[in-house]
Amino acid sequence: MSAHMSDSKNFEVLTVEPVRLAHSPARRVRTWSRDAKTRIVAETFAPGANVSAIARSHGLDPSQVYAWRRKALASGMVAPLAAAPDKPVKFTRFEAVRSDMVEIVVGDVVVRAGADVDADHLTKVIRAVRAA
């Protein structure tokens, strides 16, 4: 060691008190009860539910609600709704109109058939569409 260095060591202890700056945003930390989370997640599984709109209505970020949904599904606490069984298709009375083309709507599928299509073949096509 060199002669000009001392063997004694000095430490200075700083004490700091945290203070929020005037321009920093106040951040609120909220805790949600299990019942509240369950209720909000259950709302999102309703048919036609908009998860983002539900989240915003509760003052939440949509990503938070999606995370709760993923955890609920992964834990097995909830299960996605199974598709509802198809109701039998009921036909209504109609009057035949002369046309070269007919459109038949089955759910979200449109079957277009010309006047020269055999009725038995058209019946098979409609049954196949309904089964799909």
MDAnalysis code that builds the backbone (N, CA, C; Angstrom):
import MDAnalysis as mda
import numpy as np

u = mda.Universe.empty(396, n_residues=132, atom_resindex=np.repeat(np.arange(132), 3), trajectory=True)
u.add_TopologyAttr("name", ["N", "CA", "C"] * 132)
u.add_TopologyAttr("resid", np.arange(1, 133))
u.add_TopologyAttr("resname", ["MET", "SER", "ALA", "HIS", "MET", "SER", "ASP", "SER", "LYS", "ASN", "PHE", "GLU", "VAL", "LEU", "THR", "VAL", "GLU", "PRO", "VAL", "ARG", "LEU", "ALA", "HIS", "SER", "PRO", "ALA", "ARG", "ARG", "VAL", "ARG", "THR", "TRP", "SER", "ARG", "ASP", "ALA", "LYS", "THR", "ARG", "ILE", "VAL", "ALA", "GLU", "THR", "PHE", "ALA", "PRO", "GLY", "ALA", "ASN", "VAL", "SER", "ALA", "ILE", "ALA", "ARG", "SER", "HIS", "GLY", "LEU", "ASP", "PRO", "SER", "GLN", "VAL", "TYR", "ALA", "TRP", "ARG", "ARG", "LYS", "ALA", "LEU", "ALA", "SER", "GLY", "MET", "VAL", "ALA", "PRO", "LEU", "ALA", "ALA", "ALA", "PRO", "ASP", "LYS", "PRO", "VAL", "LYS", "PHE", "THR", "ARG", "PHE", "GLU", "ALA", "VAL", "ARG", "SER", "ASP", "MET", "VAL", "GLU", "ILE", "VAL", "VAL", "GLY", "ASP", "VAL", "VAL", "VAL", "ARG", "ALA", "GLY", "ALA", "ASP", "VAL", "ASP", "ALA", "ASP", "HIS", "LEU", "THR", "LYS", "VAL", "ILE", "ARG", "ALA", "VAL", "ARG", "ALA", "ALA"])
u.atoms.positions = np.array([
    [0.825, -1.191, 0.000],
    [0.000, 0.000, 0.000],
    [0.857, 1.237, 0.000],
    [0.292, 2.270, -0.576],
    [1.057, 3.509, -0.624],
    [0.928, 4.254, 0.696],
    [1.800, 5.162, 0.925],
    [1.876, 5.880, 2.192],
    [0.742, 6.876, 2.356],
    [0.201, 7.422, 1.288],
    [-0.823, 8.462, 1.434],
    [-2.226, 7.900, 1.681],
    [-2.449, 6.595, 1.589],
    [-3.766, 6.009, 1.835],
    [-3.887, 5.633, 3.299],
    [-5.024, 5.918, 3.843],
    [-5.289, 5.617, 5.242],
    [-5.910, 4.231, 5.354],
    [-5.680, 3.609, 6.489],
    [-6.296, 2.314, 6.728],
    [-7.736, 2.457, 7.214],
    [-8.152, 3.640, 7.611],
    [-9.528, 3.829, 8.096],
    [-10.462, 4.043, 6.909],
    [-11.684, 3.570, 7.073],
    [-12.677, 3.724, 6.019],
    [-13.835, 4.518, 6.562],
    [-14.284, 5.455, 5.792],
    [-15.421, 6.291, 6.185],
    [-16.636, 5.937, 5.330],
    [-17.794, 5.856, 5.967],
    [-19.050, 5.609, 5.259],
    [-19.998, 6.741, 5.581],
    [-20.737, 7.125, 4.596],
    [-21.763, 8.129, 4.817],
    [-23.112, 7.467, 4.538],
    [-24.011, 7.554, 5.474],
    [-25.324, 6.942, 5.339],
    [-26.305, 8.012, 4.912],
    [-26.998, 7.714, 3.821],
    [-27.996, 8.647, 3.326],
    [-29.383, 8.124, 3.680],
    [-30.200, 8.996, 4.152],
    [-31.591, 8.617, 4.403],
    [-32.452, 9.355, 3.389],
    [-33.376, 8.614, 2.809],
    [-34.197, 9.179, 1.753],
    [-35.662, 8.912, 2.070],
    [-36.460, 9.913, 1.806],
    [-37.901, 9.738, 1.968],
    [-38.527, 9.837, 0.585],
    [-39.230, 8.783, 0.147],
    [-39.817, 8.840, -1.193],
    [-40.935, 9.874, -1.257],
    [-40.876, 10.655, -2.315],
    [-41.890, 11.693, -2.534],
    [-42.331, 11.595, -3.982],
    [-43.638, 11.590, -4.190],
    [-44.159, 11.540, -5.553],
    [-43.957, 12.909, -6.195],
    [-43.414, 12.886, -7.392],
    [-43.198, 14.118, -8.117],
    [-44.532, 14.680, -8.583],
    [-44.586, 15.961, -8.773],
    [-45.836, 16.613, -9.155],
    [-46.329, 16.142, -10.519],
    [-45.413, 15.826, -11.430],
    [-45.817, 15.438, -12.788],
    [-46.000, 13.931, -12.963],
    [-45.695, 13.146, -11.933],
    [-45.857, 11.694, -12.087],
    [-47.315, 11.315, -11.806],
    [-47.850, 10.401, -12.591],
    [-49.258, 10.030, -12.402],
    [-49.459, 9.209, -11.137],
    [-50.557, 9.460, -10.485],
    [-50.891, 8.672, -9.303],
    [-51.335, 7.296, -9.775],
    [-50.823, 6.279, -9.160],
    [-51.155, 4.923, -9.578],
    [-51.893, 4.241, -8.442],
    [-53.086, 3.828, -8.776],
    [-53.919, 3.164, -7.799],
    [-53.781, 1.662, -7.977],
    [-53.544, 0.958, -6.922],
    [-53.482, -0.488, -6.988],
    [-54.771, -1.010, -6.372],
    [-55.540, -1.706, -7.205],
    [-56.804, -2.248, -6.717],
    [-56.675, -3.745, -6.550],
    [-57.372, -4.241, -5.586],
    [-57.451, -5.685, -5.428],
    [-58.897, -6.083, -5.660],
    [-59.064, -7.175, -6.358],
    [-60.394, -7.663, -6.695],
    [-60.635, -8.946, -5.916],
    [-61.790, -9.024, -5.298],
    [-62.127, -10.243, -4.568],
    [-62.357, -11.378, -5.561],
    [-62.263, -12.577, -5.068],
    [-62.488, -13.745, -5.925],
    [-63.902, -13.733, -6.493],
    [-64.876, -13.307, -5.672],
    [-66.260, -13.245, -6.137],
    [-66.424, -12.230, -7.261],
    [-65.761, -11.082, -7.124],
    [-65.862, -10.052, -8.164],
    [-65.238, -10.551, -9.461],
    [-64.076, -11.189, -9.368],
    [-63.436, -11.732, -10.564],
    [-64.326, -12.780, -11.221],
    [-64.902, -13.660, -10.393],
    [-65.774, -14.716, -10.917],
    [-66.970, -14.115, -11.634],
    [-67.561, -13.091, -11.048],
    [-68.730, -12.447, -11.650],
    [-68.374, -11.797, -12.979],
    [-67.235, -11.101, -13.031],
    [-66.819, -10.419, -14.260],
    [-66.488, -11.437, -15.347],
    [-65.753, -12.488, -14.981],
    [-65.400, -13.518, -15.965],
    [-66.652, -14.225, -16.466],
    [-67.604, -14.475, -15.576],
    [-68.852, -15.129, -15.993],
    [-69.605, -14.268, -17.011],
    [-69.567, -12.960, -16.839],
    [-70.210, -12.058, -17.805],
    [-69.616, -12.235, -19.198],
    [-68.312, -12.490, -19.268],
    [-67.647, -12.579, -20.572],
    [-67.980, -13.854, -21.321],
    [-68.493, -14.869, -20.614],
    [-68.838, -16.121, -21.272],
    [-70.279, -16.160, -21.761],
    [-71.022, -15.102, -21.531],
    [-72.405, -15.048, -22.024],
    [-72.380, -14.986, -23.549],
    [-73.354, -15.615, -24.206],
    [-73.385, -15.581, -25.670],
    [-73.434, -14.136, -26.187],
    [-72.553, -13.837, -27.119],
    [-72.507, -12.505, -27.722],
    [-71.827, -11.445, -26.867],
    [-71.183, -11.853, -25.782],
    [-70.536, -10.888, -24.886],
    [-69.302, -10.283, -25.537],
    [-69.078, -8.996, -25.279],
    [-67.905, -8.279, -25.765],
    [-66.976, -8.085, -24.570],
    [-65.880, -8.836, -24.533],
    [-64.981, -8.828, -23.376],
    [-64.409, -7.435, -23.129],
    [-64.033, -6.740, -24.183],
    [-63.455, -5.404, -24.014],
    [-64.468, -4.441, -23.405],
    [-65.713, -4.498, -23.864],
    [-66.742, -3.603, -23.327],
    [-67.033, -3.932, -21.864],
    [-67.054, -5.214, -21.533],
    [-67.297, -5.609, -20.141],
    [-66.157, -5.127, -19.261],
    [-64.923, -5.293, -19.732],
    [-63.759, -4.849, -18.952],
    [-63.828, -3.346, -18.698],
    [-64.092, -2.583, -19.735],
    [-64.141, -1.125, -19.576],
    [-65.286, -0.694, -18.667],
    [-66.399, -1.425, -18.696],
    [-67.529, -1.054, -17.838],
    [-67.192, -1.228, -16.361],
    [-66.212, -2.070, -16.054],
    [-65.771, -2.270, -14.679],
    [-64.491, -1.487, -14.368],
    [-64.052, -0.663, -15.312],
    [-62.843, 0.130, -15.092],
    [-61.568, -0.680, -15.200],
    [-61.610, -1.751, -15.973],
    [-60.445, -2.616, -16.136],
    [-59.893, -2.515, -17.540],
    [-58.646, -2.877, -17.683],
    [-58.046, -3.006, -18.997],
    [-58.482, -4.357, -19.565],
    [-58.866, -4.417, -20.847],
    [-59.299, -5.698, -21.418],
    [-58.277, -6.818, -21.256],
    [-56.993, -6.497, -21.322],
    [-55.976, -7.543, -21.182],
    [-56.038, -8.203, -19.804],
    [-56.435, -7.443, -18.783],
    [-56.558, -8.010, -17.441],
    [-57.688, -9.046, -17.394],
    [-58.813, -8.707, -18.018],
    [-59.953, -9.633, -18.022],
    [-59.623, -10.871, -18.852],
    [-58.936, -10.681, -19.980],
    [-58.523, -11.842, -20.777],
    [-57.593, -12.747, -19.963],
    [-56.703, -12.161, -19.170],
    [-55.810, -12.964, -18.324],
    [-56.610, -13.739, -17.288],
    [-57.611, -13.104, -16.682],
    [-58.455, -13.807, -15.717],
    [-59.184, -14.968, -16.395],
    [-59.663, -14.738, -17.619],
    [-60.366, -15.796, -18.358],
    [-59.428, -16.976, -18.629],
    [-58.191, -16.678, -19.080],
    [-57.223, -17.741, -19.359],
    [-56.943, -18.561, -18.102],
    [-56.765, -17.874, -16.975],
    [-56.495, -18.582, -15.721],
    [-57.689, -19.429, -15.304],
    [-58.888, -18.900, -15.484],
    [-60.093, -19.648, -15.110],
    [-60.242, -20.893, -15.984],
    [-59.978, -20.758, -17.270],
    [-60.065, -21.901, -18.175],
    [-58.980, -22.927, -17.871],
    [-57.754, -22.453, -17.614],
    [-56.636, -23.357, -17.344],
    [-56.829, -24.117, -16.037],
    [-57.446, -23.478, -15.050],
    [-57.639, -24.128, -13.759],
    [-58.797, -25.112, -13.767],
    [-59.618, -25.042, -14.802],
    [-60.764, -25.936, -14.880],
    [-61.959, -25.430, -14.096],
    [-61.874, -24.225, -13.557],
    [-62.988, -23.659, -12.801],
    [-64.181, -23.367, -13.698],
    [-63.904, -23.039, -14.942],
    [-64.961, -22.808, -15.922],
    [-64.610, -23.583, -17.175],
    [-65.603, -23.857, -17.962],
    [-65.394, -24.540, -19.235],
    [-66.118, -23.742, -20.298],
    [-65.559, -23.680, -21.487],
    [-66.246, -22.949, -22.552],
    [-67.573, -23.619, -22.856],
    [-68.529, -22.817, -23.244],
    [-69.841, -23.356, -23.569],
    [-69.750, -24.267, -24.773],
    [-70.389, -25.411, -24.672],
    [-70.463, -26.317, -25.821],
    [-71.493, -25.744, -26.781],
    [-71.318, -26.043, -28.028],
    [-72.263, -25.548, -29.011],
    [-73.642, -26.123, -28.701],
    [-74.623, -25.268, -28.792],
    [-75.990, -25.702, -28.535],
    [-76.414, -26.692, -29.609],
    [-77.168, -27.703, -29.236],
    [-77.600, -28.659, -30.254],
    [-78.456, -27.947, -31.291],
    [-78.251, -28.353, -32.541],
    [-79.013, -27.723, -33.619],
    [-80.478, -28.052, -33.473],
    [-81.273, -27.026, -33.604],
    [-82.717, -27.226, -33.579],
    [-83.129, -27.741, -34.955],
    [-84.152, -28.571, -34.988],
    [-84.579, -29.039, -36.300],
    [-85.051, -27.870, -37.159],
    [-84.711, -27.948, -38.403],
    [-85.087, -26.888, -39.322],
    [-86.553, -27.059, -39.688],
    [-87.296, -26.004, -39.560],
    [-88.706, -26.044, -39.920],
    [-88.870, -25.258, -41.206],
    [-89.615, -25.825, -42.099],
    [-89.838, -25.162, -43.372],
    [-91.137, -24.377, -43.312],
    [-91.151, -23.318, -44.013],
    [-92.344, -22.496, -44.077],
    [-92.988, -22.652, -45.441],
    [-94.211, -22.280, -45.512],
    [-94.928, -22.372, -46.778],
    [-94.428, -21.261, -47.702],
    [-94.272, -21.588, -48.934],
    [-93.838, -20.586, -49.897],
    [-94.531, -20.831, -51.215],
    [-94.542, -19.818, -52.017],
    [-95.132, -19.932, -53.343],
    [-94.010, -19.981, -54.363],
    [-94.150, -20.895, -55.284],
    [-93.127, -21.044, -56.310],
    [-93.195, -19.876, -57.283],
    [-92.025, -19.374, -57.622],
    [-91.909, -18.288, -58.580],
    [-90.981, -18.775, -59.678],
    [-91.312, -18.494, -60.872],
    [-90.480, -18.916, -62.007],
    [-89.168, -18.151, -61.976],
    [-88.084, -18.922, -61.926],
    [-86.765, -18.309, -61.901],
    [-85.745, -19.320, -62.395],
    [-84.636, -18.823, -62.893],
    [-83.567, -19.709, -63.338],
    [-82.674, -20.146, -62.171],
    [-82.728, -19.427, -61.075],
    [-81.843, -19.700, -59.936],
    [-82.655, -19.573, -58.651],
    [-82.366, -20.448, -57.693],
    [-82.990, -20.377, -56.377],
    [-81.879, -20.328, -55.332],
    [-82.090, -19.543, -54.278],
    [-81.140, -19.456, -53.169],
    [-81.809, -20.022, -51.934],
    [-81.121, -20.939, -51.269],
    [-81.624, -21.548, -50.044],
    [-80.616, -21.221, -48.946],
    [-81.084, -20.595, -47.868],
    [-80.220, -20.208, -46.769],
    [-80.390, -21.221, -45.639],
    [-79.272, -21.844, -45.247],
    [-79.255, -22.791, -44.134],
    [-78.223, -22.274, -43.139],
    [-78.675, -21.674, -42.046],
    [-77.745, -21.073, -41.088],
    [-77.018, -19.916, -41.739],
    [-75.699, -20.013, -41.811],
    [-74.924, -18.953, -42.455],
    [-74.400, -19.395, -43.825],
    [-75.002, -20.435, -44.393],
    [-74.598, -20.951, -45.705],
    [-75.713, -20.693, -46.706],
    [-75.329, -20.244, -47.885],
    [-76.291, -20.016, -48.959],
    [-76.026, -21.055, -50.047],
    [-77.069, -21.815, -50.395],
    [-76.977, -22.813, -51.463],
    [-77.725, -22.237, -52.657],
    [-77.027, -22.094, -53.769],
    [-77.649, -21.598, -54.996],
    [-77.785, -22.762, -55.968],
    [-78.980, -22.944, -56.478],
    [-79.226, -24.055, -57.396],
    [-79.966, -23.537, -58.615],
    [-79.575, -24.060, -59.745],
    [-80.247, -23.705, -60.987],
    [-81.533, -24.508, -61.159],
    [-82.309, -24.134, -62.146],
    [-83.594, -24.790, -62.392],
    [-83.416, -26.230, -62.850],
    [-82.253, -26.576, -63.372],
    [-82.045, -27.927, -63.899],
    [-81.535, -28.929, -62.858],
    [-81.414, -28.539, -61.570],
    [-80.906, -29.425, -60.527],
    [-82.010, -30.384, -60.106],
    [-81.642, -31.654, -60.001],
    [-82.579, -32.689, -59.581],
    [-82.949, -32.480, -58.110],
    [-84.219, -32.660, -57.760],
    [-84.706, -32.433, -56.394],
    [-84.025, -33.358, -55.392],
    [-83.785, -34.621, -55.755],
    [-83.114, -35.557, -54.851],
    [-81.671, -35.122, -54.567],
    [-80.993, -34.657, -55.602],
    [-79.618, -34.184, -55.426],
    [-79.591, -32.942, -54.530],
    [-80.537, -32.033, -54.733],
    [-80.611, -30.821, -53.921],
    [-80.897, -31.178, -52.454],
    [-81.743, -32.168, -52.240],
    [-82.028, -32.624, -50.879],
    [-80.769, -33.146, -50.213],
    [-79.957, -33.912, -50.923],
    [-78.701, -34.439, -50.385],
    [-77.741, -33.301, -50.040],
    [-77.687, -32.286, -50.889],
    [-76.794, -31.134, -50.637],
    [-77.242, -30.398, -49.378],
    [-78.521, -30.156, -49.244],
    [-79.029, -29.434, -48.069],
    [-78.757, -30.235, -46.806],
    [-78.948, -31.556, -46.841],
    [-78.651, -32.390, -45.656],
    [-77.164, -32.363, -45.318],
    [-76.324, -32.337, -46.336],
    [-74.870, -32.275, -46.091],
    [-74.486, -30.940, -45.458],
    [-75.104, -29.868, -45.916],
    [-74.811, -28.546, -45.353],
    [-75.268, -28.493, -43.899],
    [-76.440, -29.026, -43.620],
    [-76.946, -29.017, -42.242],
    [-76.074, -29.854, -41.321],
    [-75.513, -30.949, -41.837],
    [-74.679, -31.836, -41.027],
    [-73.299, -31.242, -40.741],
    [-72.852, -30.338, -41.595],
    [-71.508, -29.770, -41.452],
    [-71.428, -28.780, -40.305],
])
